[in-house]
């Protein structure tokens, strides 16, 4: 999960749906301009990358450096990419917990325990699992 980027997408409206063939035709028409745009952006990012300084590097340490350089090459503000990226890392933990039934229940139990003045559960992990 720590090598993932979580994105949330809205459902595509009925009127905006396209077939795979239609998408591929549009992509093929745009491909030369798209490739040129990518290369132009990378040329700018290579020049910017040397100036990116990150105090605490996360896993995949080169990814946030390149991401920040590319974002700046595209016109984003300094550290705008990094702020979003670090926020996304926080979402990864939530996604893991939300997608695992046991983790979700333990999280809810801890939240209830913190909100209550009485002990909700006391016991071993095996007793909790049962």
Buried (B, 14 or more C-beta within 10 A) or exposed (E): EEEEEEEEEEEEEEEEEEEEEEEEEEEEEEEEEEEEEEEEBBEBBEEBBEEBEEEEEEEEEEBBBBBBBBBBBEEEEEBEBBEEBEEBBEBBEEBEBEEEEEEEEBBEEEEEBEEEEEEEEEEEEEEEEE
